[in-house]
């Protein structure tokens, strides 16, 4: 359902390339609490933390937990029948955008837990991924051949090398393509002027 809606929607984030839609039920601690941007449109992102941000940004103002539509969704959350929220992982933001399900997210949180989500992620091109994986594998084989010659260290060396290989495979999402803004610099200045709330001189 989400794949079809994303393909048909105007202004969809989909661009040429490989994309994945996957169910996700667990997130790092704090993503749906401290790092959920609740103020809209003037919220701030905690991008200065050393381990990355990974929070959630809504694309519209979140409804109140006692709003009629949210109350209806809260019943579904209690019964385990709430449809998942659609999130989009944006690498340069280091976080998630809610594409669909703002009220469902509020309902799940009001009932005590993060919502189940379907996440949209852009994947690296397969040929590039395979090339990187083969390069890492060849490097692992070379290191293993040198190190296993030391008596008594063969199994430990092989186990460590295998773990390093798996950890080094290119699992990170691909970057997102960007295009020039129609209207050029004047259009950007107009957008920025509307987004600057506290310091108009910036």
C-alpha positions as CSV (number, residue, x, y, z in Angstrom):
1,X,0.0,0.0,0.0
2,X,2.7,2.5,1.0
3,X,4.8,1.7,-2.1
4,X,1.9,2.5,-4.4
5,X,1.0,5.7,-2.6
6,X,4.6,6.9,-2.7
7,X,4.8,6.2,-6.4
8,X,1.5,8.0,-7.1
9,X,1.9,11.0,-4.8
10,X,3.0,14.4,-6.0
11,X,6.1,15.6,-4.4
12,X,7.2,12.1,-3.4
13,X,10.7,11.7,-2.1
14,X,11.3,8.8,-4.5
15,X,14.0,9.4,-7.1
16,X,15.8,7.0,-9.4
17,X,17.6,4.3,-7.5
18,X,17.0,1.5,-5.1
19,X,14.6,2.1,-2.2
20,X,13.5,-0.1,0.7
21,X,10.3,-0.2,2.7
22,X,10.7,-2.2,5.9
23,X,8.8,-2.7,9.1
24,X,10.5,-1.3,12.1
25,X,9.3,-1.7,15.7
26,X,12.3,-0.8,17.7
27,X,14.3,2.5,17.9
28,X,17.2,3.8,19.9
29,X,16.1,5.3,23.3
30,X,15.0,8.9,23.2
31,X,14.1,9.0,19.5
32,X,10.3,9.2,20.2
33,X,10.6,11.2,23.4
34,X,13.5,13.7,23.8
35,X,14.3,13.8,20.0
36,X,10.7,14.1,18.7
37,X,10.2,17.6,17.4
38,X,6.9,18.7,19.0
39,X,7.1,22.4,18.4
40,X,6.1,23.2,14.8
41,X,7.2,24.9,12.7
42,X,9.7,26.5,15.0
43,X,11.2,23.4,16.7
44,X,14.9,22.9,17.1
45,X,17.0,19.8,16.4
46,X,19.6,18.5,18.8
47,X,22.2,18.0,16.1
48,X,25.1,19.0,18.3
49,X,25.2,15.7,20.2
50,X,28.3,13.6,19.6
51,X,26.6,10.4,18.6
52,X,24.3,11.8,16.0
53,X,20.7,12.9,16.4
54,X,18.4,10.3,14.9
55,X,15.2,12.1,16.0
56,X,11.8,12.5,14.3
57,X,10.5,15.6,12.5
58,X,6.8,15.9,11.7
59,X,5.8,17.6,8.5
60,X,2.8,19.4,10.1
61,X,1.8,20.4,13.6
62,X,1.1,17.4,15.8
63,X,-2.5,17.0,17.2
64,X,-3.2,17.1,20.9
65,X,-3.5,13.6,22.5
66,X,-7.1,14.4,23.3
67,X,-8.1,15.4,19.8
68,X,-11.0,13.4,18.4
69,X,-9.1,11.7,15.6
70,X,-6.2,10.8,18.0
71,X,-8.7,9.4,20.5
72,X,-10.0,7.0,17.8
73,X,-6.5,5.9,17.0
74,X,-5.7,5.4,20.7
75,X,-8.3,2.7,20.8
76,X,-6.6,1.0,17.9
77,X,-3.3,1.3,19.7
78,X,-4.7,-0.4,22.8
79,X,-6.1,-3.2,20.7
80,X,-3.0,-3.7,18.7
81,X,-4.7,-2.8,15.4
82,X,-3.0,0.6,14.7
83,X,-1.6,1.0,11.2
84,X,2.1,1.8,11.1
85,X,3.5,5.3,10.7
86,X,5.5,5.9,7.5
87,X,8.9,7.4,8.2
88,X,11.6,8.5,5.7
89,X,15.3,8.3,6.7
90,X,17.0,11.5,5.6
91,X,20.8,11.0,5.9
92,X,21.9,14.7,5.8
93,X,19.3,15.4,8.5
94,X,20.5,12.4,10.5
95,X,16.9,11.7,11.4
96,X,13.4,10.7,10.3
97,X,10.6,12.6,8.7
98,X,7.0,11.5,9.3
99,X,5.5,11.2,5.8
100,X,2.2,9.6,6.9
101,X,0.6,8.9,10.3
102,X,1.1,12.0,12.4
103,X,-2.0,11.3,14.5
104,X,-1.2,7.6,14.7
105,X,2.2,8.5,16.2
106,X,0.6,10.7,18.8
107,X,-1.9,8.0,19.7
108,X,0.7,5.3,20.1
109,X,2.9,7.7,22.3
110,X,-0.1,8.6,24.4
111,X,-0.7,4.9,25.0
112,X,2.8,4.5,26.3
113,X,5.0,3.3,23.5
114,X,6.5,4.2,20.2
115,X,4.5,3.4,17.1
116,X,5.2,0.6,14.8
117,X,6.7,2.1,11.6
118,X,7.3,1.4,8.0
119,X,10.6,3.1,7.1
120,X,11.6,4.3,3.6
121,X,15.3,4.2,3.0
122,X,17.4,4.9,-0.1
123,X,19.9,2.1,-0.7
124,X,23.3,2.2,-2.3
125,X,23.3,1.0,-5.9
126,X,23.8,-2.8,-6.0
127,X,26.9,-2.8,-8.2
128,X,28.7,-0.3,-5.9
129,X,27.6,-2.2,-2.8
130,X,29.0,-5.5,-4.2
131,X,32.2,-3.8,-5.3
132,X,32.7,-2.5,-1.7
133,X,31.8,-5.8,-0.2
134,X,34.3,-7.7,-2.4
135,X,37.0,-5.2,-1.6
136,X,36.5,-5.7,2.1
137,X,36.3,-9.5,1.7
138,X,39.7,-9.5,-0.2
139,X,41.3,-7.4,2.5
140,X,40.0,-9.8,5.2
141,X,41.4,-12.8,3.4
142,X,44.8,-11.1,3.0
143,X,45.0,-10.2,6.7
144,X,43.7,-13.6,7.8
145,X,46.4,-15.4,5.7
146,X,49.1,-13.3,7.4
147,X,47.9,-13.6,10.9
148,X,46.9,-17.2,11.1
149,X,50.5,-18.3,10.5
150,X,51.1,-17.4,14.2
151,X,50.7,-20.7,16.2
152,X,47.7,-20.8,18.6
153,X,46.0,-17.7,17.2
154,X,44.2,-19.2,14.1
155,X,40.7,-19.5,15.5
156,X,40.7,-16.2,17.4
157,X,42.1,-14.4,14.4
158,X,39.6,-15.9,12.1
159,X,36.7,-15.0,14.4
160,X,37.9,-11.4,14.9
161,X,38.5,-11.0,11.2
162,X,35.0,-12.4,10.3
163,X,33.4,-10.0,12.8
164,X,35.4,-7.1,11.4
165,X,34.3,-8.0,7.9
166,X,30.6,-8.1,8.7
167,X,30.8,-4.9,10.7
168,X,32.5,-3.2,7.8
169,X,30.1,-4.1,5.1
170,X,28.4,-1.0,3.5
171,X,25.0,-1.2,5.2
172,X,24.6,2.6,5.5
173,X,21.8,4.2,3.5
174,X,22.7,6.0,0.3
175,X,22.9,9.7,0.2
176,X,20.0,11.6,-1.4
177,X,20.2,13.4,-4.7
178,X,19.6,17.1,-4.7
179,X,18.5,19.5,-7.5
180,X,18.7,23.3,-8.0
181,X,15.8,25.2,-6.4
182,X,13.6,26.7,-9.1
183,X,14.0,30.4,-9.0
184,X,17.6,30.2,-7.9
185,X,19.1,32.5,-5.1
186,X,16.1,34.9,-5.0
187,X,13.7,31.9,-4.3
188,X,16.1,30.6,-1.6
189,X,16.3,34.0,0.0
190,X,12.5,34.2,0.1
191,X,12.2,30.7,1.7
192,X,14.9,31.5,4.2
193,X,13.3,34.8,5.2
194,X,10.0,33.0,6.0
195,X,12.0,30.4,8.1
196,X,14.0,32.9,10.2
197,X,11.9,33.5,13.3
198,X,14.2,34.8,16.0
199,X,17.1,36.6,14.3
200,X,15.9,38.3,11.1
201,X,19.3,39.7,10.4
202,X,20.7,36.2,9.9
